[in-house]
């Protein structure tokens, strides 16, 4: 007796077979690039080389940018059981990234390419701080060559510029001539402070204010001036103003130095050491109201600096705010402070006078000098001096310590 089959059951059976067959192919390549990645372990050398070259060609798109499908296929290859395929996939990922980086570096050195069109980790943030001129572009190229991995780690994520990392260098141990390392340290610190409110980094501040530490201001004057200016703009701790004044003078941030002086002068109770430094900075830069500010402090007898001299007759020199105020007024009127009794005066390359050399070892010498100063200042009070503060002969003849 013949058996009859329902066509509906035959259709269901065929569909089940097709679904089952497709499920067995779940481990097979799902795209053209996946197939190429699988060929990286092909027994034939020619096939492996051909697959590698095709992946490299397709890795960087003609329109710019890395092909995400190629990178996705290669990253899947990193999980493959074959060691040969994993190693080949890793090498290709690095090669594609390197080729794309080289392409972007060519754009970087082309001033006709807008800063926003350059796809290099950290460049947009860097250009906002330093600028997009050729000086900034050439320096950033060197920074990429030295610290590409760090820049990619800090700025190459889904939220570029928001990722922060702890300082990778110790400011107290980093050599002054390592300008690229110093630039990276400052760049990361500026980015960190811009995105997260952080306490004052005293280790970095002391390194930058100490002439024996910090980056050499003569090696990259333009770049470090811009970096330091941006970093100084983020410092809000009033206890650090004196150090910030010294840093601004060291790296040529003169407009920032004047702003800091005005902050100090607006806050009369600030420390005597800070008041003294602000007076010396304002005097060196020729601040408009330096004479009036010095006059206001001519009665401030607070001790700012104590200096212990060595030799046959060691002495302790104490510098008061009033001492420095008188020296500034004398200098502004073209008078050599040594003629008024400041015999221990020492010159400073940036501040004209060294604060610790403007004091006295005893009150008797101080009062005698003050008497001479007050007479000279009163004598010249109504006389307009024709000598410029920077061109005063007595200062230029002071022997450097």
C-alpha positions as CSV (number, residue, x, y, z in Angstrom):
1,X,0.0,0.0,0.0
2,X,1.7,3.3,-1.1
3,X,2.4,5.9,1.7
4,X,1.3,9.4,1.0
5,X,3.3,12.4,2.3
6,X,1.9,15.8,3.0
7,X,3.8,18.5,1.1
8,X,3.7,20.7,4.1
9,X,5.8,18.3,6.1
10,X,8.3,18.1,3.3
11,X,8.6,21.9,3.3
12,X,9.2,22.0,7.1
13,X,11.8,19.3,6.8
14,X,13.8,21.2,4.1
15,X,13.6,24.5,6.1
16,X,15.0,22.7,9.2
17,X,17.8,21.2,7.1
18,X,18.8,24.7,5.8
19,X,18.7,26.3,9.2
20,X,20.7,23.4,10.7
21,X,23.3,23.8,7.9
22,X,23.5,27.5,8.4
23,X,24.1,27.0,12.1
24,X,27.0,24.7,11.4
25,X,28.6,27.6,9.4
26,X,28.5,29.9,12.4
27,X,32.3,29.8,12.7
28,X,32.9,30.6,9.1
29,X,33.9,34.2,7.9
30,X,30.9,36.5,7.8
31,X,32.5,39.1,5.5
32,X,35.1,39.6,2.8
33,X,37.7,41.0,5.4
34,X,37.0,38.1,7.7
35,X,37.9,35.8,4.9
36,X,41.2,37.7,4.3
37,X,42.1,37.5,8.0
38,X,41.5,33.7,7.9
39,X,43.9,33.5,5.0
40,X,46.7,34.8,7.1
41,X,47.4,31.3,8.2
42,X,47.0,29.8,4.8
43,X,49.6,27.0,4.0
44,X,50.7,28.8,0.8
45,X,53.0,31.8,1.3
46,X,51.6,33.6,-1.7
47,X,48.1,33.4,-0.3
48,X,49.2,34.8,3.0
49,X,51.1,37.7,1.5
50,X,48.2,38.5,-0.9
51,X,45.8,38.6,2.0
52,X,48.1,40.9,4.0
53,X,48.5,43.3,1.2
54,X,44.8,43.5,0.5
55,X,44.1,44.2,4.2
56,X,46.7,47.0,4.2
57,X,45.3,48.6,1.1
58,X,41.8,48.5,2.5
59,X,42.8,49.6,6.0
60,X,43.2,53.3,5.2
61,X,40.3,54.6,3.2
62,X,40.7,57.0,0.3
63,X,38.3,59.5,1.9
64,X,40.5,59.5,5.0
65,X,40.2,57.5,8.2
66,X,40.8,53.9,9.1
67,X,38.4,51.4,7.7
68,X,36.4,50.1,10.7
69,X,35.4,46.9,9.0
70,X,39.1,45.9,8.4
71,X,40.1,46.8,12.0
72,X,37.1,44.8,13.4
73,X,38.1,41.8,11.4
74,X,41.7,42.1,12.5
75,X,40.7,42.5,16.2
76,X,38.6,39.3,15.9
77,X,41.7,37.7,14.5
78,X,43.5,38.5,17.8
79,X,41.2,36.0,19.5
80,X,41.9,33.2,17.0
81,X,43.4,29.8,18.1
82,X,46.3,30.0,15.6
83,X,49.3,31.8,17.0
84,X,50.5,32.6,13.5
85,X,47.2,34.4,12.6
86,X,47.2,36.3,15.9
87,X,50.7,37.6,15.4
88,X,49.9,38.5,11.7
89,X,46.7,40.4,12.8
90,X,48.6,42.4,15.5
91,X,51.3,43.4,13.0
92,X,48.7,44.5,10.4
93,X,46.9,46.6,13.0
94,X,50.1,48.4,14.0
95,X,51.0,48.9,10.3
96,X,47.6,50.4,9.4
97,X,47.8,52.7,12.4
98,X,51.3,53.7,11.5
99,X,50.4,54.4,7.8
100,X,47.4,56.5,8.8
101,X,49.5,58.4,11.4
102,X,52.1,59.2,8.7
103,X,49.3,60.4,6.4
104,X,48.0,62.7,9.1
105,X,51.5,64.0,10.0
106,X,51.8,65.1,6.3
107,X,48.5,67.1,6.8
108,X,49.9,68.5,10.0
109,X,52.8,70.1,8.3
110,X,50.6,71.6,5.6
111,X,49.3,75.0,6.9
112,X,46.6,74.9,4.3
113,X,45.0,72.0,6.1
114,X,42.8,73.3,8.9
115,X,43.6,72.2,12.4
116,X,40.2,70.6,12.8
117,X,40.8,68.3,9.8
118,X,43.8,66.7,11.3
119,X,43.1,63.4,13.0
120,X,45.9,62.9,15.5
121,X,45.2,61.9,19.1
122,X,45.6,65.1,21.3
123,X,46.1,67.5,18.4
124,X,42.9,69.4,18.8
125,X,43.4,70.0,22.5
126,X,47.1,70.8,21.9
127,X,46.2,73.4,19.2
128,X,43.7,75.1,21.5
129,X,46.5,75.6,24.0
130,X,49.5,76.2,21.8
131,X,47.9,77.4,18.5
132,X,47.8,76.0,15.0
133,X,50.8,77.8,13.5
134,X,53.8,76.1,12.0
135,X,55.8,76.3,15.3
136,X,53.0,74.3,17.1
137,X,52.7,71.8,14.2
138,X,56.3,71.0,13.9
139,X,56.6,70.6,17.7
140,X,53.6,68.3,17.9
141,X,55.0,66.1,15.1
142,X,58.1,65.6,17.3
143,X,55.9,64.9,20.3
144,X,54.0,62.3,18.3
145,X,57.2,60.5,17.2
146,X,58.3,60.3,20.8
147,X,55.0,59.7,22.7
148,X,52.5,58.4,20.1
149,X,51.4,55.6,22.5
150,X,50.8,57.9,25.4
151,X,48.9,60.4,23.3
152,X,46.7,57.6,21.8
153,X,46.1,56.2,25.3
154,X,45.0,59.6,26.7
155,X,43.2,61.1,23.8
156,X,42.3,58.2,21.4
157,X,39.2,56.9,23.2
158,X,35.5,57.6,22.6
159,X,35.8,60.9,24.5
160,X,39.0,62.5,23.3
161,X,40.6,64.9,25.7
162,X,38.5,63.6,28.7
163,X,40.7,60.8,29.7
164,X,43.3,61.7,32.3
165,X,46.3,59.8,33.6
166,X,48.6,60.4,36.5
167,X,51.9,62.2,35.7
168,X,54.3,59.8,34.0
169,X,57.4,61.8,35.0
170,X,58.7,63.1,38.3
171,X,59.3,66.8,37.9
172,X,62.2,66.7,40.4
173,X,64.0,64.0,38.4
174,X,63.3,64.9,34.8
175,X,66.3,66.5,33.1
176,X,65.9,70.0,31.8
177,X,67.1,69.1,28.3
178,X,64.3,66.6,27.9
179,X,62.0,69.2,26.4
180,X,59.6,66.7,24.7
181,X,59.1,64.9,28.0
182,X,58.5,68.2,29.8
183,X,56.1,69.3,27.1
184,X,54.1,66.1,27.5
185,X,54.0,66.5,31.3
186,X,52.7,70.0,31.1
187,X,50.3,69.2,28.3
188,X,48.7,66.3,30.3
189,X,48.7,68.4,33.5
190,X,46.9,71.2,31.7
191,X,44.3,68.8,30.3
192,X,43.9,67.2,33.7
193,X,43.2,70.5,35.4
194,X,40.9,71.6,32.6
195,X,38.6,68.5,33.1
196,X,38.9,67.9,36.8
197,X,39.4,70.3,39.7
198,X,42.7,69.2,41.4
199,X,44.8,70.4,44.3
200,X,47.9,72.5,43.6
201,X,50.8,70.3,42.3
202,X,53.6,71.7,44.5
203,X,56.1,69.3,43.1
204,X,55.7,70.7,39.6
205,X,55.5,74.3,40.9
206,X,58.8,74.0,42.8
207,X,60.5,72.4,39.7
208,X,59.4,75.2,37.4
209,X,60.3,78.0,39.8
210,X,63.8,76.6,40.5
211,X,66.3,77.7,37.9
212,X,68.2,74.4,38.3
213,X,65.1,72.3,37.5
214,X,62.3,72.4,35.0
215,X,62.5,72.7,31.2
216,X,65.3,74.9,29.7
217,X,63.5,78.1,28.7
218,X,66.1,78.7,26.0
219,X,65.5,75.5,24.1
220,X,61.9,75.9,23.1
221,X,61.0,79.5,24.2
222,X,57.8,79.9,22.1
223,X,56.3,76.5,22.9
224,X,57.1,76.5,26.6
225,X,55.9,80.1,26.9
226,X,52.5,79.1,25.6
227,X,52.3,76.0,27.7
228,X,53.3,77.8,30.9
229,X,50.9,80.6,30.2
230,X,48.0,78.1,29.9
231,X,49.1,76.3,33.0
232,X,49.5,79.5,35.0
233,X,46.0,80.5,34.0
234,X,44.7,77.4,35.9
235,X,46.5,78.1,39.2
236,X,44.1,79.5,41.8
237,X,46.0,78.8,45.0
238,X,46.9,82.1,46.6
239,X,49.8,80.5,48.4
240,X,51.4,79.7,45.0
241,X,51.4,83.3,43.6
242,X,55.0,84.0,44.5
243,X,56.2,80.9,42.8
244,X,53.9,81.6,39.8
245,X,55.5,85.1,39.5
246,X,59.0,83.5,39.4
247,X,57.8,81.0,36.8
248,X,56.2,83.7,34.6
249,X,59.4,85.7,34.6
250,X,61.6,82.6,33.9
251,X,59.5,81.6,30.8
252,X,58.8,85.1,29.5
253,X,55.1,85.2,30.4
254,X,55.2,88.9,31.1
255,X,51.5,89.8,30.6
256,X,50.6,87.0,33.1
257,X,53.3,88.3,35.5
258,X,51.7,91.8,35.5
259,X,48.2,90.2,36.2
260,X,49.7,88.3,39.1
261,X,51.3,91.5,40.5
262,X,47.9,93.2,40.4
263,X,46.4,90.3,42.3
264,X,49.0,90.7,45.0
265,X,48.7,94.4,45.2
266,X,44.9,94.1,45.5
267,X,45.5,91.8,48.5
268,X,47.5,93.8,51.0
269,X,47.7,91.1,53.7
270,X,49.4,88.7,51.4
271,X,52.8,87.3,52.7
272,X,55.7,89.7,52.8
273,X,57.7,87.4,50.5
274,X,55.0,87.6,47.9
275,X,54.8,91.4,48.3
276,X,58.5,91.7,47.7
277,X,58.5,89.4,44.7
278,X,55.6,91.4,43.2
279,X,57.5,94.7,43.7
280,X,60.6,93.3,42.0
281,X,58.6,91.8,39.1
282,X,56.6,95.1,38.6
283,X,59.9,97.1,38.7
284,X,61.6,94.8,36.2
285,X,58.6,95.0,33.8
286,X,58.0,98.7,34.3
287,X,54.4,98.3,35.6
288,X,52.4,101.5,35.2
289,X,51.7,101.9,38.9
290,X,54.9,100.4,40.3
291,X,55.9,103.7,42.0
292,X,52.5,104.1,43.7
293,X,52.5,100.5,44.9
294,X,56.1,100.8,46.3
295,X,55.1,104.1,48.0
296,X,52.2,102.3,49.7
297,X,54.6,99.7,51.2
298,X,57.3,102.1,52.3
299,X,56.2,101.6,56.0
300,X,55.7,97.8,55.8
301,X,58.4,96.5,58.2
302,X,57.5,92.8,57.9
303,X,60.5,90.5,57.2
304,X,60.3,88.8,53.8
305,X,63.7,87.1,53.5
306,X,66.5,86.1,55.8
307,X,70.0,85.5,54.3
308,X,72.9,84.0,56.2
309,X,76.2,85.2,55.0
310,X,79.4,83.2,55.3
311,X,83.0,84.3,55.8
312,X,85.2,85.8,58.5
313,X,82.3,87.7,60.0
314,X,79.1,85.8,59.2
315,X,76.0,87.9,59.4
316,X,72.2,87.4,59.1
317,X,70.7,89.8,56.5
318,X,67.0,90.5,56.9
319,X,65.1,92.0,54.1
320,X,61.9,93.8,54.9
321,X,59.1,94.8,52.5
322,X,60.0,98.5,53.2
323,X,63.6,97.9,52.1
324,X,62.5,96.6,48.7
325,X,60.0,99.4,48.3
326,X,62.7,102.0,48.7
327,X,65.1,100.2,46.3
328,X,62.3,100.1,43.7
329,X,61.6,103.9,44.1
330,X,65.4,104.6,43.9
331,X,65.7,102.5,40.8
332,X,62.7,104.1,39.1
333,X,64.3,107.4,39.6
334,X,67.6,106.2,38.1
335,X,69.5,106.2,41.5
336,X,71.9,103.4,42.4
337,X,70.6,101.8,45.6
338,X,74.1,101.2,46.8
339,X,74.6,105.0,47.1
340,X,71.9,104.9,49.7
341,X,73.5,102.2,51.9
342,X,72.4,98.9,50.2
343,X,76.0,97.7,50.0
344,X,75.1,93.9,49.8
345,X,73.0,94.4,46.6
346,X,73.3,91.6,44.1
347,X,72.1,91.7,40.5
348,X,69.5,89.2,39.1
349,X,69.1,88.4,35.4
350,X,65.4,88.6,35.5
351,X,64.3,90.6,38.5
352,X,67.3,93.1,38.3
353,X,67.9,92.7,42.1
354,X,68.0,89.7,44.3
355,X,65.5,90.0,47.1
356,X,67.9,88.5,49.8
357,X,70.5,91.1,49.0
358,X,68.4,94.1,49.7
359,X,68.3,93.9,53.5
360,X,70.5,94.7,56.5
361,X,72.2,92.9,59.4
362,X,71.1,95.4,62.0
363,X,68.4,98.0,62.6
364,X,70.9,100.9,62.9
365,X,72.2,100.3,59.4
366,X,68.7,100.1,58.1
367,X,67.6,103.3,59.7
368,X,70.6,105.1,58.4
369,X,70.0,103.9,54.9
370,X,66.3,104.7,55.1
371,X,67.2,108.3,56.0
372,X,69.3,108.7,52.9
373,X,66.7,107.0,50.7
374,X,63.9,109.2,51.9
375,X,65.9,112.3,51.2
376,X,66.8,111.1,47.7
377,X,63.2,110.1,47.0
378,X,61.8,113.4,48.3
379,X,64.3,115.3,46.3
380,X,63.3,113.6,43.1
381,X,59.6,113.5,43.9
382,X,58.8,116.4,41.6
383,X,61.4,115.6,39.0
384,X,60.6,113.5,35.9
385,X,63.5,111.0,35.4
386,X,64.7,110.6,31.8
387,X,66.5,107.4,32.6
388,X,64.6,104.2,31.8
389,X,64.6,101.6,34.6
390,X,66.1,98.9,32.3
391,X,68.9,101.3,31.1
392,X,70.1,102.6,34.5
393,X,73.9,102.5,34.3
394,X,74.3,101.6,38.0
395,X,72.3,98.4,37.6
396,X,74.1,97.3,34.5
397,X,77.4,97.7,36.3
398,X,76.4,95.5,39.2
399,X,78.5,92.4,39.2
400,X,76.6,89.2,38.7
401,X,76.7,86.9,41.7
